[in-house]
Amino acid sequence: MTKHYGITKLGEPCSAERSWITPEESSLGGEKSMAWKGKGAETKALADPISEIVSQLQTSLIQSNSRGLLSGTSVLLKADAAQTDLLNRACFGRPKVTAEENEQWFQLSME
Protein backbone atom coordinates (compact mmCIF):
# COMPACT_ATOMS: atom_id res chain seq x y z
CA MET A 1 0.00 0.00 0.00
CA THR A 2 1.37 3.41 -0.95
CA LYS A 3 1.11 5.88 1.90
CA HIS A 4 1.20 9.58 1.10
CA TYR A 5 -0.60 11.09 4.04
CA GLY A 6 1.06 13.84 5.96
CA ILE A 7 4.64 12.59 5.54
CA THR A 8 7.18 13.94 3.09
CA LYS A 9 9.62 11.66 1.30
CA LEU A 10 12.18 12.64 3.92
CA GLY A 11 9.92 11.37 6.71
CA GLU A 12 9.03 14.81 8.02
CA PRO A 13 5.43 15.60 9.00
CA CYS A 14 3.44 17.56 6.46
CA SER A 15 0.33 19.67 6.96
CA ALA A 16 -1.36 18.36 3.82
CA GLU A 17 -3.22 15.09 4.01
CA ARG A 18 -3.16 13.21 0.72
CA SER A 19 -3.74 9.51 0.96
CA TRP A 20 -4.68 7.09 -1.74
CA ILE A 21 -4.18 3.57 -2.96
CA THR A 22 -3.00 3.17 -6.52
CA PRO A 23 -5.23 1.20 -8.89
CA GLU A 24 -2.66 -1.61 -8.95
CA GLU A 25 -2.87 -1.93 -5.17
CA SER A 26 -6.63 -1.77 -4.94
CA SER A 27 -9.01 -4.67 -5.05
CA LEU A 28 -10.59 -3.02 -8.09
CA GLY A 29 -7.95 -4.64 -10.28
CA GLY A 30 -7.66 -3.10 -13.73
CA GLU A 31 -10.01 -0.16 -13.21
CA LYS A 32 -8.37 3.21 -13.74
CA SER A 33 -10.01 4.91 -10.76
CA MET A 34 -8.31 5.73 -7.48
CA ALA A 35 -9.33 3.98 -4.29
CA TRP A 36 -9.08 6.69 -1.63
CA LYS A 37 -7.97 5.92 1.88
CA GLY A 38 -9.28 7.95 4.77
CA LYS A 39 -12.60 9.62 5.39
CA GLY A 40 -13.02 12.63 3.11
CA ALA A 41 -9.61 12.17 1.42
CA GLU A 42 -11.06 12.08 -2.09
CA THR A 43 -13.22 15.16 -1.51
CA LYS A 44 -10.27 17.07 -0.05
CA ALA A 45 -7.95 16.08 -2.92
CA LEU A 46 -10.51 16.92 -5.60
CA ALA A 47 -11.19 20.31 -3.98
CA ASP A 48 -7.46 21.12 -3.71
CA PRO A 49 -5.62 19.17 -6.46
CA ILE A 50 -1.84 18.90 -6.23
CA SER A 51 -1.50 20.07 -9.84
CA GLU A 52 -3.14 23.40 -8.93
CA ILE A 53 -0.92 23.79 -5.84
CA VAL A 54 2.22 23.16 -7.92
CA SER A 55 1.05 25.63 -10.58
CA GLN A 56 0.44 28.32 -7.93
CA LEU A 57 3.82 27.61 -6.34
CA GLN A 58 5.60 27.84 -9.70
CA THR A 59 3.92 31.17 -10.48
CA SER A 60 4.76 32.55 -7.03
CA LEU A 61 8.43 31.53 -7.25
CA ILE A 62 8.79 33.05 -10.72
CA GLN A 63 7.08 36.32 -9.76
CA SER A 64 9.19 36.72 -6.63
CA ASN A 65 12.39 35.92 -8.58
CA SER A 66 13.28 33.36 -5.89
CA ARG A 67 16.82 32.12 -5.59
CA GLY A 68 18.16 29.12 -3.69
CA LEU A 69 21.39 28.58 -1.83
CA LEU A 70 23.27 25.37 -2.63
CA SER A 71 24.18 23.55 0.58
CA GLY A 72 25.81 20.18 -0.04
CA THR A 73 23.28 18.11 -1.96
CA SER A 74 20.34 20.34 -0.96
CA VAL A 75 19.05 23.78 -1.84
CA LEU A 76 17.90 26.23 0.82
CA LEU A 77 14.97 28.37 -0.32
CA LYS A 78 13.71 31.46 1.50
CA ALA A 79 9.91 31.52 1.31
CA ASP A 80 7.34 34.20 2.07
CA ALA A 81 4.06 33.38 3.83
CA ALA A 82 2.18 32.41 0.65
CA GLN A 83 5.04 30.24 -0.60
CA THR A 84 5.34 28.58 2.82
CA ASP A 85 1.66 27.66 2.67
CA LEU A 86 2.01 26.24 -0.85
CA LEU A 87 5.18 24.29 -0.01
CA ASN A 88 3.50 22.79 3.06
CA ARG A 89 0.32 21.90 1.15
CA ALA A 90 2.37 20.22 -1.58
CA CYS A 91 4.66 18.48 0.97
CA PHE A 92 7.73 19.90 -0.83
CA GLY A 93 10.91 20.33 1.14
CA ARG A 94 11.63 20.35 4.81
CA PRO A 95 10.94 23.54 6.80
CA LYS A 96 13.94 24.88 8.70
CA VAL A 97 13.58 26.74 11.98
CA THR A 98 15.03 30.27 11.99
CA ALA A 99 15.34 33.03 14.55
CA GLU A 100 13.27 35.39 12.38
CA GLU A 101 9.52 35.20 13.01
CA ASN A 102 8.44 36.39 9.56
CA GLU A 103 11.01 34.36 7.62
CA GLN A 104 10.82 30.71 6.61
CA TRP A 105 13.47 28.61 4.88
CA PHE A 106 12.93 25.24 3.21
CA GLN A 107 15.51 22.57 2.51
CA LEU A 108 14.89 20.99 -0.87
CA SER A 109 16.72 17.77 -1.69
CA MET A 110 16.85 15.43 -4.66
CA GLU A 111 14.05 13.25 -3.25
C-alpha positions as CSV (number, residue, x, y, z in Angstrom):
1,M,0.0,0.0,0.0
2,T,1.4,3.4,-0.9
3,K,1.1,5.9,1.9
4,H,1.2,9.6,1.1
5,Y,-0.6,11.1,4.0
6,G,1.1,13.8,6.0
7,I,4.6,12.6,5.5
8,T,7.2,13.9,3.1
9,K,9.6,11.7,1.3
10,L,12.2,12.6,3.9
11,G,9.9,11.4,6.7
12,E,9.0,14.8,8.0
13,P,5.4,15.6,9.0
14,C,3.4,17.6,6.5
15,S,0.3,19.7,7.0
16,A,-1.4,18.4,3.8
17,E,-3.2,15.1,4.0
18,R,-3.2,13.2,0.7
19,S,-3.7,9.5,1.0
20,W,-4.7,7.1,-1.7
21,I,-4.2,3.6,-3.0
22,T,-3.0,3.2,-6.5
23,P,-5.2,1.2,-8.9
24,E,-2.7,-1.6,-9.0
25,E,-2.9,-1.9,-5.2
26,S,-6.6,-1.8,-4.9
27,S,-9.0,-4.7,-5.0
28,L,-10.6,-3.0,-8.1
29,G,-8.0,-4.6,-10.3
30,G,-7.7,-3.1,-13.7
31,E,-10.0,-0.2,-13.2
32,K,-8.4,3.2,-13.7
33,S,-10.0,4.9,-10.8
34,M,-8.3,5.7,-7.5
35,A,-9.3,4.0,-4.3
36,W,-9.1,6.7,-1.6
37,K,-8.0,5.9,1.9
38,G,-9.3,7.9,4.8
39,K,-12.6,9.6,5.4
40,G,-13.0,12.6,3.1
41,A,-9.6,12.2,1.4
42,E,-11.1,12.1,-2.1
43,T,-13.2,15.2,-1.5
44,K,-10.3,17.1,-0.1
45,A,-7.9,16.1,-2.9
46,L,-10.5,16.9,-5.6
47,A,-11.2,20.3,-4.0
48,D,-7.5,21.1,-3.7
49,P,-5.6,19.2,-6.5
50,I,-1.8,18.9,-6.2
51,S,-1.5,20.1,-9.8
52,E,-3.1,23.4,-8.9
53,I,-0.9,23.8,-5.8
54,V,2.2,23.2,-7.9
55,S,1.0,25.6,-10.6
56,Q,0.4,28.3,-7.9
57,L,3.8,27.6,-6.3
58,Q,5.6,27.8,-9.7
59,T,3.9,31.2,-10.5
60,S,4.8,32.5,-7.0
61,L,8.4,31.5,-7.3
62,I,8.8,33.1,-10.7
63,Q,7.1,36.3,-9.8
64,S,9.2,36.7,-6.6
65,N,12.4,35.9,-8.6
66,S,13.3,33.4,-5.9
67,R,16.8,32.1,-5.6
68,G,18.2,29.1,-3.7
69,L,21.4,28.6,-1.8
70,L,23.3,25.4,-2.6
71,S,24.2,23.5,0.6
72,G,25.8,20.2,0.0
73,T,23.3,18.1,-2.0
74,S,20.3,20.3,-1.0
75,V,19.1,23.8,-1.8
76,L,17.9,26.2,0.8
77,L,15.0,28.4,-0.3
78,K,13.7,31.5,1.5
79,A,9.9,31.5,1.3
80,D,7.3,34.2,2.1
81,A,4.1,33.4,3.8
82,A,2.2,32.4,0.7
83,Q,5.0,30.2,-0.6
84,T,5.3,28.6,2.8
85,D,1.7,27.7,2.7
86,L,2.0,26.2,-0.9
87,L,5.2,24.3,0.0
88,N,3.5,22.8,3.1
89,R,0.3,21.9,1.2
90,A,2.4,20.2,-1.6
91,C,4.7,18.5,1.0
92,F,7.7,19.9,-0.8
93,G,10.9,20.3,1.1
94,R,11.6,20.3,4.8
95,P,10.9,23.5,6.8
96,K,13.9,24.9,8.7
97,V,13.6,26.7,12.0
98,T,15.0,30.3,12.0
99,A,15.3,33.0,14.6
100,E,13.3,35.4,12.4
101,E,9.5,35.2,13.0
102,N,8.4,36.4,9.6
103,E,11.0,34.4,7.6
104,Q,10.8,30.7,6.6
105,W,13.5,28.6,4.9
106,F,12.9,25.2,3.2
107,Q,15.5,22.6,2.5
108,L,14.9,21.0,-0.9
109,S,16.7,17.8,-1.7
110,M,16.8,15.4,-4.7
111,E,14.0,13.2,-3.3
